[in-house]
Amino acid sequence: MTDLRLASAVLLAAVAAPSLALAQSPPGDIILDMRLRSESVSQDGLPEDAQALTLRTRFGYETPAWRGFKVLAEGENVTALVDDYNSTTNGKVRYPVVADPEDTELNRAQISWTGARADAVVGRQRLILGNARFVGNVGFRQNEQTFDAVKTSFRPTKELAVTYAYVDRVHRVFGDDSPQGEWDSDSHLVQADLKTAAGQLTGYGYLMAFENAPAQSNATWGVRLTGARPVRPGLSVTYEAEYARQTEHRNNPADFELDYVALSAGLKAAAPWASVGYERLEGNGSRGFATPLATLHAFQGWADVFLTTPPAGVRDLNLRAGTTLKLGPKALPVRLQAAVHDFTEDDGSDRYGRELDLLAAAPVTKALTAEVKAAFFDGDRPGFADRSKIWLTLEFKY
């Protein structure tokens, strides 16, 4: 309890700091982002429950634009105030994993340029393509994933945008102390987004090669369509469909061809929404369809059981729903969300387990947000242990 009070005091002090310390700030944008989070994990088969209380702080500065150019630099620190957990680098293997190791690093250092129909970013940067299913920043973890990369986007028409990125190095969430904390990369990522009458059509080719993680090198080509159609005022039908094919690439010693399919349909009103989804990552008995640069926490349940696709693949049938309610005398918008998942092998023949996810989040002030989140996985077979995770979060953004 003492640690929690201390951490809360630190965060609340930071909330007040900008009006004082940054009152004479230079032109441009000051970046201050602090996230205090408690994560509790109970997992069958491990002798201890994990309790992590971590404070993530990002501080940086972006210059004003000059002829379209900006320069940004941002540092990041993750401090464990309670460290009864396996961070993947601290050797505490009797606890479940909470992948938030203590670390201090340069998070971003980039030069960007923006023109009328094109833009470019060079340097260490945050990179999110599409819905982050294949390339993302893993923003849920305290130490986000960033990339030493060159990214360019070109918009020849209002309907079409083409993006290309070359990735030289991946700075992963495990930090500098982990042997898997950085991947040397020679990856080429191409994506085209076209607005059509049926919705947004996206085509992509992700050619990923990693010198020190050859088993993760792959070539993935795919197409995705997302859209919505009004059925009456205030109510729309939503839909998504995606297909991708993945093969070995460059230094990967394996030989495989694997498919990815995602489908969903739903209803969306002014605040409430609901959808039913199907996602299948194929396995060939030796390996499963891989998404090594994805924001994995956002897919296949928040319990993170399927960060690596099983050799027999995985099929996720899910139902999601959410809404925003105005509560209290100040009518604070409280965001509510729930999801249920049923996981099987990709052919549906054998069940891995089921999961329930719950979330409630609300702003405390314009800059401070509170969130409560939980995930409960009920496994049906060895290797997929029952586990529960609960997160309590305060996040401040200046």
KAWOFEN-V109892 format. One record per run of one state. SS is the DSSP state (hx for helix, st for strand, lp for the rest). FROM is the first residue (numbers start at 1). TO is the last residue. If there is no record, write none. Layout:
ss = {SS	SS}
from = {FROM	FROM}
to = {TO	TO}
//
This chain:
ss = {lp	hx	lp	st	lp	st	lp	st	lp	st	lp	st	lp	st	lp	st	lp	st	lp	st	lp	st	lp	st	lp	st	lp	st	lp	st	lp	st	lp	hx	lp	st	lp	st	lp	st	lp	st	lp	st	lp	st	lp	st	lp	hx	lp	st	lp	st	lp	st	lp	st	lp	st	lp}
from = {1	2	22	29	44	50	63	66	67	69	85	86	87	97	98	103	115	118	126	129	130	135	136	146	155	160	172	182	197	199	209	210	211	214	217	218	233	235	249	257	269	273	282	283	284	288	289	293	294	296	299	314	328	332	345	351	364	368	380	387	398}
to = {1	21	28	43	49	62	65	66	68	84	85	86	96	97	102	114	117	125	128	129	134	135	145	154	159	171	181	196	198	208	209	210	213	216	217	232	234	248	256	268	272	281	282	283	287	288	292	293	295	298	313	327	331	344	350	363	367	379	386	397	398}
//
